[in-house]
Amino acid sequence: MHLRHSDHDHGPATVAVKYLLQDPEGLTGTEKREWSVMAAKGEHLLEVAVEHGINIEHACGAVCACSTCHVYIEQGAEDLSEPTEAEEDRVEEAMGLQRNSRLSCQCIIEGDGPIVVRVPAWNRNAVKEVPH
């Protein structure tokens, strides 16, 4: 499924976001485990990742209808939007649930950062078809 740019108002890319990838080959096709990028306030973490070549799974197209974009917020949680009740319900379905678990499609950047996001290796769409 393709991700469309959010409808949120975006300013200049002034917020430092670091993605820590446990499966860099599966997410980027490279061996690079740490990706430091700049993001704009108003963007969500999933769209920032995808725009920079980090292909976090998002089976529902970023509408908070699944938990495939589950990530861990290692730093900067206070710079992100508060989780909604809908997100809290969905993230409970994610494997490896922790106190810092969030859905990257629902984490809107509101503060100045920096933000550190860990993407688990097993973050995959379980129903995605694999070529034979």
C-alpha positions in Angstrom: 0.0 0.0 0.0 1.3 3.5 -0.8 1.5 6.2 1.8 0.2 9.5 0.9 1.7 12.7 2.4 -0.2 13.8 5.5 -2.7 16.6 5.4 -1.0 18.3 8.3 0.6 21.7 7.9 4.3 21.2 7.5 7.0 23.7 8.3 10.7 23.5 7.5 12.6 20.3 8.4 14.1 21.4 11.7 13.5 18.3 14.0 16.3 15.7 14.2 14.9 12.2 14.1 17.1 9.1 14.4 15.8 5.7 13.3 17.5 2.6 14.8 16.8 -0.4 12.6 17.1 -3.9 13.9 16.6 -5.2 10.3 18.2 -2.6 8.1 18.4 -5.0 5.1 14.7 -5.7 5.2 13.7 -2.0 5.7 16.2 -0.3 3.4 18.1 -2.8 1.4 21.3 -1.7 3.1 23.3 -2.6 6.1 23.0 0.8 7.6 21.5 0.5 11.1 21.2 4.1 12.1 19.5 6.8 10.0 19.6 10.4 11.1 17.1 12.6 9.2 15.5 15.9 9.5 11.7 16.2 9.8 9.1 19.0 10.0 6.7 19.6 12.7 3.3 18.3 11.7 4.7 15.2 9.9 4.2 11.7 11.4 7.1 9.4 12.0 5.9 6.9 9.4 5.9 9.4 6.6 9.3 10.8 7.6 10.7 7.3 7.5 9.2 6.4 4.1 10.3 9.7 2.6 13.9 8.8 3.6 13.8 5.3 2.2 13.0 3.4 5.4 10.1 1.2 4.4 8.3 0.6 7.7 5.4 -1.7 7.1 2.0 0.0 7.0 -0.7 -2.4 5.9 -3.6 -0.1 6.5 -2.2 2.9 4.7 -1.6 4.8 8.0 -5.2 5.1 9.1 -4.7 3.5 12.5 -6.5 0.3 11.5 -3.6 -2.2 12.2 -0.4 -2.4 14.2 2.1 -3.1 11.5 3.9 0.2 11.9 4.7 -0.4 15.6 7.9 1.2 16.8 9.5 2.1 20.1 10.1 5.7 21.0 13.6 5.7 22.7 13.8 9.4 23.1 11.6 12.5 22.5 8.2 11.0 23.4 7.3 14.5 24.8 7.9 15.9 21.3 5.2 13.7 19.8 1.4 14.0 19.9 -0.3 12.1 22.7 -1.7 8.7 21.7 -5.4 8.6 21.0 -7.7 5.9 22.4 -7.8 4.4 18.9 -4.0 4.1 18.8 -3.8 2.7 22.3 -6.4 0.0 21.2 -4.4 -0.9 18.1 -0.9 -0.9 19.6 -2.1 -3.5 22.1 -2.3 -5.9 19.2 1.4 -5.4 18.4 4.0 -8.1 19.2 6.6 -7.1 21.7 4.4 -4.4 23.4 6.4 -2.1 25.7 5.7 1.1 27.6 7.3 3.1 24.8 5.4 1.3 22.0 3.6 3.6 19.5 2.2 3.4 16.0 4.5 5.4 13.8 1.6 6.5 11.7 0.0 8.2 14.7 3.1 10.0 16.1 2.9 13.5 14.9 5.9 15.6 15.5 5.0 18.6 17.7 8.2 19.5 19.5 11.8 20.4 18.7 13.3 17.0 19.3 15.6 15.2 19.0 13.5 12.0 18.6 14.9 8.5 18.6 12.8 5.7 17.1 13.7 2.0 17.3 12.1 -0.2 14.5 11.9 -3.9 15.6 13.2 -6.6 13.3 9.9 -8.5 13.4 7.8 -5.6 12.3 6.2 -7.2 9.3 2.7 -7.6 7.9 1.9 -11.2 8.8 -0.7 -11.4 6.0 1.4 -10.0 3.3 1.8 -12.3 0.3 5.3 -13.6 -0.3 6.3 -14.6 -3.9 6.7 -18.3 -4.4 
